Each structure stands twice: as C-alpha cells, then as structure tokens.
Amino acid sequence: MTPRRLLLPALLTLAAPAHAQDRLLGLRAAGAGATFETLRLGDGVRQASLLGGDSLRVRTVMQLSVPVTAVTPIGGAWTLDATTVYGTGEVEYDDAGGARRTATLAGVSDVRLRATGRLFDEALLVTVGANVPTGRTELDAEQLTALRALAAPAFGMIAPPVGQGPSGTLGLLLARQAGGWALAAGASYEYRGEFAPVAALVAGAPSVDFRPGGVIRGSLGADRPLGAHRLSVAVSAEVFAEDRLRAGATATAPASGLELAAVQLGPVVTTDVQLQLGAPRLRELVLWGTNRWRARFSRDGVTVPGSSGNYLDGGVRMTAPVTARTDVFTALDGRWHSGLDLDDALTTAGVSGGALTLGLSRAFGPVTVQPFARGQLGQLRFTRLPSTSYVGAAGGLTILTRF
C-alpha cells in the first residue's frame, strides 16, 4: 500500500471539526440524498423548560435531512469540495399541564468549502477549509427546545440545520513508508466563529451565546496489510483555546452581550481502529471501533465536576455482491457513551444502544443509487433522572455520481 492511500482518510479525521457532515471523495463527483429519522423515548424524558414555568416531557424526536455534496479538481494537484444540508426537525413534548406540543427547527446549514492539495509526489497533503455562515444564527425558544433534542450525541442523528458562524481551517499532513507500514502525521488549526449553540449545549453551558476560541488538532495514523487483511489505526487530539460564554441568548431574554464566564474546554483524544477482513464472496467485511475521551472543562479557572466523558462506538459492516452492478450491504453498530454528570439534559445523557442497517447499492453507469433502512434501540442514562429506553427507525436514499 502506498502512503497516499492513507493520506486523505487521515486528513479528514485531522482537519474536519466534530460536527462536519459526510463528504464524497474522488476527482469529480456529486451526490445528494434524503434521510428520515425518528426516535420514541419510552414514557418521555423530563427536561427543564426554556419557555418559562415548569419542566416539559420530551416524547418523540424526528428529522428529515437532505445533504448535497460536490467535488471538482482544480488543476492537477488540488481538489475542491463543497457540502451543505437542508434539514427539518420536530420534537413532540408534553408541557407542564400535560398538553401535547411540538417544537420545530428547519433551514439550510452552513456551506463548508475545502481545498485539498497533494504535493511532493503526494507525500504532503495541504488542506484549506472555510465555513460560509449561510445557516440560521438566531434561535427562538421553540427552535432551541427542538435543538436540545436533535443535537443530543446519544441519538447519533445527522447534524441539525443550525449555522456555526464563520470559521476556517489550515492543515498539513505528511506520509511515508516504513517497512510494511504506511505512516501519516499531521496538524491543523481551526479558527471558529462567533456562534456555536451545539457546542454550548453539548458542553453543558447555561447559555447558547457561546463565543468559541480556536482549536489545534494533531493526528498520527498507521496502516498495513496482515496477510489477506488490512489494519488501520489513527489517534488524534484536540486542544482548545479559551471560549467566552455570554449572557442573553436564552429562551426568555435577548442577548445582552454581558460576559458570564471564560470557559476552557479540556483536551479531546480520539482513537480509531479498523480491520478489513479478506473474506471470500464478500466485497467488504470491516470491523471498526472509535473511542472519544474528553477531559473536564473549567469556568473562570474552576474545574467543573462531572464534565468529563467517554464515547465508545463500534460495529461491523459487510457488502456482498448480488450481480455485477448490485450489492447488498448491512451494518451492525453499537454505542456506549458515559455522558456528563453535570446535568440531566438530553445533550449530556449517557447511552447504551445498537442499530442494524440494511441497504442496496445499484450502479446505473456512472450513477449509484443506495436505498437503506435502519432500526435502533437502547437506553438513555441520567445522573438524577431514571433511565429511559428508546426505539428508533430511519430510512433514506443516496444518489452518487462520479465523472
């Protein structure tokens, strides 16, 4: 295996922020899709109300996402890709009086642009990325209520249609061959803009007016054949500059611009392992696992108890040919997230669960059509609230073309 086969996957892990959407890879490609996801939360999960008054009970979470991606070459060494997504989400809940209510959030996300250059016989990869703030950057009480459920890491849903403000990324990745190993090492810096409600909610912040600082990322990757199989391992770390949390931007008061706190997020370390098995009569058989650990963060120099967490995901995926142009694919995934003990919000909940995906891939010349269906179930864990089971279903269609 040449080093260049490791470069691009490693760079995606290194240079892309955690909320980045999936992208197509290739010299020239385009794709679009639609995915509908729904989750039912047992007897409901009690959450603090952003509308004032008593708490509410979240019952059902639904979202329709339509991502669009395009990739094109720029000269002989550079590639430009652009990604955006339209989404509409709905959260059903019971208010304090027991009446059924609905909170919705809909719109187009930011447009993410990235140029990738392969230099020095592809031993060096350079990436320059920018986030164009086309998404929603103001949320009312209803939209924020929906966001708190749609953005919960425990659900693993496609990122909700909320803007993140302007941001930019610059990254470098070096690769070389060492014996039977293809090795890669890289670093990147991301400047983040002035709006990050999802980051604030996941961090357990009391306000969504979150002014994030920059992020420095580093990664190491290694890949080698093991007989008929192939092993890939990558470790990455993120170090955050100081963020600013401002008063206002809650459900009941407009932004005042008054500073509440200086927030210092702890480092995040992610380990990815993938084993591709050479199995007869299968086009692909892959075992994979990802562990993401985040250290505790501090406010105004004081460490916040219960703000560290561990997120473990893994599974197996398999692709089997049916005809020369048709494949059947399946994936069995599991997740265990410790969650954060600092509160009982959905965005900081722990989870134990699994999902089964079945799909079909059919090629029509340069166009590939991939319908799929997925079912999942699991249990949410909270610090003070009782555990709650959930069941979910999803279905969708992806259309890809390369030319």
C-alpha positions in Angstrom: 0.0 0.0 0.0 1.4 3.4 -0.9 1.2 6.3 1.6 -1.2 8.3 -0.5 -4.0 5.7 0.2 -3.8 6.7 3.9 -3.5 10.4 3.4 -7.0 11.5 2.7 -8.8 9.5 5.3 -6.4 10.6 7.9 -6.7 14.2 6.9 -10.5 14.0 7.1 -10.1 12.9 10.7 -7.5 15.5 11.4 -8.8 18.7 9.8 -12.6 18.3 10.0 -14.4 19.5 13.1 -16.6 17.1 15.0 -19.8 18.5 13.5 -18.7 18.1 9.9 -21.0 16.3 7.5 -20.1 13.4 5.3 -18.4 14.1 2.0 -17.9 12.4 -1.2 -14.4 11.5 -2.3 -13.0 11.5 -5.8 -11.6 13.7 -8.5 -15.0 14.8 -9.7 -18.2 13.8 -8.0 -21.7 14.9 -6.9 -24.2 13.5 -4.6 -27.5 14.1 -2.8 -29.7 12.2 -0.5 -32.6 12.2 1.9 -32.8 10.6 5.3 -35.8 10.5 7.7 -35.1 9.6 11.3 -37.5 9.1 14.2 -37.0 8.2 17.8 -39.6 7.5 20.5 -38.4 8.0 24.1 -40.4 5.4 26.2 -42.7 7.3 28.6 -40.8 10.5 27.8 -37.8 12.3 29.3 -38.4 15.2 31.7 -36.4 18.3 30.7 -36.1 21.9 32.1 -38.4 24.2 30.1 -36.9 27.0 28.1 -40.3 28.6 27.8 -40.6 29.5 31.4 -42.5 27.7 34.1 -42.3 24.0 34.9 -40.4 21.3 33.1 -41.6 19.5 30.0 -41.5 15.9 28.9 -40.0 15.0 25.5 -41.8 12.2 23.8 -40.6 11.9 20.1 -37.8 13.3 18.0 -38.0 13.3 14.2 -35.8 14.8 11.5 -35.6 14.9 7.7 -32.1 15.7 6.2 -31.2 16.4 2.6 -27.4 16.7 2.2 -25.8 17.9 -1.1 -22.1 17.5 -2.0 -19.9 18.3 -4.9 -16.2 17.6 -5.6 -14.2 19.0 -8.5 -10.5 19.2 -9.4 -8.6 22.5 -9.6 -5.6 22.0 -11.8 -3.6 18.7 -11.4 -2.9 18.7 -7.7 -5.8 20.3 -6.0 -9.4 19.3 -5.3 -12.3 21.5 -4.1 -15.3 20.1 -2.3 -18.5 21.8 -1.0 -21.1 20.4 1.3 -24.4 21.7 2.7 -27.6 20.2 4.1 -31.2 21.1 4.4 -33.0 19.8 7.4 -36.3 20.0 9.2 -36.7 18.6 12.7 -39.6 18.2 15.0 -39.8 17.4 18.7 -43.1 16.4 20.4 -43.4 17.0 24.1 -45.9 17.4 26.9 -46.0 20.8 28.6 -46.4 21.2 32.4 -50.2 20.8 32.1 -49.9 17.6 30.1 -50.9 19.1 26.7 -49.1 17.8 23.7 -46.9 20.4 22.0 -44.5 20.5 19.0 -41.2 22.4 18.6 -39.7 22.6 15.1 -36.4 23.7 13.6 -35.9 23.9 9.9 -33.5 25.5 7.4 -30.2 25.2 5.5 -26.9 24.6 7.3 -23.7 26.5 6.6 -21.8 25.7 3.4 -18.5 24.0 4.1 -15.8 24.5 1.5 -12.4 22.7 1.4 -9.5 22.7 -1.0 -7.0 19.8 -0.7 -3.6 19.8 -2.4 -1.3 16.8 -3.0 2.3 17.9 -3.2 5.7 16.3 -3.4 4.6 13.1 -5.1 1.6 13.1 -2.7 3.9 12.8 0.4 2.4 16.1 1.6 -1.3 17.0 1.8 -2.4 20.6 2.4 -6.0 21.4 3.2 -7.6 24.9 3.4 -11.2 25.0 4.6 -13.8 27.6 5.3 -17.3 27.6 6.8 -19.6 30.0 5.0 -22.3 31.2 7.5 -25.4 30.6 5.5 -27.2 28.7 8.3 -29.5 30.0 11.0 -27.7 32.1 13.7 -30.7 33.2 15.8 -33.0 30.8 17.7 -36.2 31.5 19.5 -37.4 29.4 22.4 -39.2 26.9 20.3 -36.3 26.3 18.0 -33.9 26.0 20.9 -36.2 23.4 22.5 -36.0 21.4 19.3 -32.2 21.8 19.0 -31.6 20.4 22.5 -33.1 17.1 21.4 -32.0 16.9 17.8 -28.3 17.7 18.7 -28.1 15.0 21.5 -25.0 12.9 20.8 -26.8 9.9 22.3 -29.2 9.8 19.4 -26.5 9.9 16.7 -28.7 11.9 14.3 -27.5 13.9 11.3 -26.4 17.4 12.5 -29.4 19.7 12.8 -29.7 22.7 10.4 -28.1 25.3 12.5 -25.3 27.7 11.5 -21.9 27.7 13.3 -20.7 31.1 12.2 -17.6 31.8 10.0 -14.6 29.6 10.6 -11.5 28.5 8.7 -9.1 25.5 8.8 -5.5 25.1 7.7 -3.9 21.6 7.9 -0.8 19.8 6.8 -0.3 16.0 6.6 2.9 14.1 5.9 3.2 10.5 4.9 5.9 8.0 4.4 6.6 4.3 4.1 8.4 2.4 6.9 8.8 -1.3 6.3 5.3 -2.7 5.8 3.6 0.3 7.3 2.2 3.4 5.7 2.5 6.2 8.2 1.0 9.7 8.4 1.3 12.6 10.8 -0.4 15.9 10.7 -1.5 19.1 12.4 -4.2 21.7 11.8 -5.6 24.9 13.2 -9.2 25.9 13.1 -10.5 29.4 13.7 -14.1 29.2 14.9 -16.6 32.0 14.5 -19.0 33.7 17.0 -21.9 31.3 17.1 -21.8 27.7 18.3 -25.1 26.6 20.0 -24.5 22.9 19.6 -21.0 23.1 21.2 -22.5 25.1 24.0 -25.3 22.6 24.7 -23.0 19.5 24.5 -20.6 21.3 26.9 -23.5 21.8 29.4 -23.2 25.6 29.1 -26.1 27.6 30.7 -26.3 29.9 27.6 -26.1 29.2 23.9 -24.4 32.6 23.3 -21.0 30.7 23.1 -18.0 32.5 21.6 -15.6 29.7 20.8 -11.8 30.0 20.6 -9.6 28.2 18.1 -8.7 24.5 18.0 -5.4 22.9 17.4 -5.5 19.3 16.2 -2.9 16.7 15.7 -3.0 13.1 14.5 -0.9 10.0 13.9 -2.0 7.2 11.6 -0.7 3.8 10.6 -1.9 1.2 8.1 -0.5 -2.1 6.9 -1.6 -5.5 5.4 -1.9 -8.5 7.6 -1.9 -11.4 5.1 -5.2 -11.1 3.3 -6.4 -8.5 5.8 -5.6 -4.8 6.5 -5.2 -2.9 9.8 -5.6 0.8 10.1 -5.1 2.8 13.4 -5.3 6.5 14.0 -5.0 8.7 17.1 -5.9 12.3 17.1 -6.0 15.0 19.8 -7.8 18.4 20.0 -6.6 21.3 22.2 -9.0 24.2 22.7 -8.3 27.9 23.2 -10.4 29.7 25.8 -14.0 30.2 24.9 -16.3 33.0 26.1 -19.8 32.4 27.4 -22.1 35.4 27.3 -25.4 36.2 28.9 -28.6 36.6 27.0 -29.3 34.2 24.1 -31.6 32.0 26.3 -35.3 31.4 25.6 -36.6 34.2 27.9 -34.1 37.1 27.3 -32.4 38.7 24.4 -28.6 38.7 24.1 -27.1 41.4 26.3 -23.5 40.9 25.4 -22.5 40.7 29.1 -19.8 38.2 29.7 -20.8 35.4 32.0 -17.6 33.2 32.1 -14.4 32.2 30.5 -14.7 28.5 29.5 -11.7 26.3 29.0 -12.6 23.0 27.4 -10.4 20.1 28.2 -8.4 18.2 25.5 -10.3 15.5 23.5 -8.4 12.4 22.4 -9.9 10.1 19.7 -8.7 6.6 18.8 -9.9 4.9 15.6 -9.2 1.2 14.7 -10.4 -0.5 11.5 -9.7 -4.1 10.4 -10.6 -5.0 6.8 -11.0 -8.8 6.6 -10.3 -10.6 3.4 -13.5 -12.8 3.2 -14.4 -14.9 0.2 -17.6 -14.0 -1.7 -17.7 -10.6 0.1 -16.8 -7.3 -1.4 -16.2 -5.8 2.0 -16.1 -7.0 5.6 -14.9 -4.4 8.1 -14.7 -4.4 11.9 -14.3 -0.9 13.3 -14.2 1.0 16.6 -13.9 4.6 17.8 -13.3 5.8 21.3 -13.5 9.6 22.1 -12.5 10.8 25.5 -12.9 14.4 26.6 -11.3 15.8 29.7 -13.1 18.0 32.2 -13.6 21.7 31.4 -13.3 24.8 33.6 -15.3 28.0 34.1 -13.3 31.1 35.2 -10.4 28.8 36.2 -12.5 26.4 38.3 -12.8 22.8 37.1 -16.4 21.7 36.6 -17.2 18.4 38.3 -18.8 15.8 36.1 -17.8 17.4 32.8 -15.5 14.6 31.5 -16.9 11.8 29.4 -16.1 8.8 27.2 -17.8 7.9 23.9 -17.3 4.4 22.5 -18.8 3.4 19.2 -18.1 0.3 17.1 -19.5 -2.3 14.8 -19.2 -4.4 11.7 -20.2 -3.7 8.1 -20.5 -6.1 5.2 -21.0 -5.7 1.5 -21.9 -8.8 -0.7 -22.3 -8.7 -4.5 -25.6 -9.9 -5.9 -24.8 -9.1 -9.6 -22.0 -7.3 -11.3 -23.8 -3.9 -10.6 -25.8 -4.7 -7.5 -24.5 -5.1 -3.9 -26.3 -5.7 -0.6 -24.9 -4.1 2.5 -25.5 -4.4 6.1 -24.1 -2.9 9.3 -24.5 -3.7 13.0 -23.4 -0.8 15.2 -23.3 -0.3 18.9 -22.6 2.6 21.2 -21.8 3.3 24.8 -21.5 6.9 26.0 -20.8 7.7 29.6 -22.5 11.1 29.2 -21.7 14.0 31.5 -22.8 14.1 35.2 -23.1 17.9 35.4 -26.8 17.9 34.5 -29.7 15.8 33.2 -30.1 17.3 29.7 -30.6 15.2 26.6 -27.4 16.7 25.2 -25.3 15.3 28.1 -27.1 12.0 28.6 -25.3 8.7 28.6 -26.5 5.9 26.3 -26.2 2.2 25.7 -27.7 1.1 22.3 -27.3 -0.5 19.0 -28.6 -0.2 15.4 -29.0 -2.5 12.4 -28.8 -1.1 8.8 -29.8 -2.9 5.6 -29.3 -1.5 2.2 -28.9 -2.0 -1.5 -26.4 -0.4 -3.9 -27.2 -0.4 -7.6 -25.0 1.1 -10.3 -26.5 2.6 -13.4 -23.5 3.6 -15.5 -21.7 6.5 -13.5 -24.7 6.8 -11.1 -25.0 4.8 -7.9 -28.3 4.6 -6.1 -28.3 3.4 -2.4 -31.6 3.0 -0.6 -31.4 1.8 3.1 -33.4 1.2 6.2 -32.2 1.2 9.8 -33.7 0.3 13.2 -32.2 1.0 16.6 -32.9 0.7 20.3 -31.2 1.5 23.5 -31.4 3.1 26.9 -30.6 6.7 28.0 -28.9 7.3 31.4 -29.0 10.4 33.5 -27.5 11.5 36.8 -30.7 12.1 38.7 -33.5 11.1 36.4 -34.5 7.4 35.9 -33.1 5.6 32.8 -35.3 5.7 29.7 -35.5 3.3 26.8 -35.9 4.4 23.2 -36.7 2.8 19.9 -35.9 4.4 16.5 -36.2 3.9 12.8 -34.6 5.5 9.8 -34.8 5.2 6.0 -33.3 7.0 3.1 -31.9 7.2 -0.3 -28.5 8.4 -1.6 -27.6 9.1 -5.2 -23.9 9.4 -6.2 -22.2 10.1 -9.5 -18.6 10.3 -10.5 -17.4 11.6 -13.8 
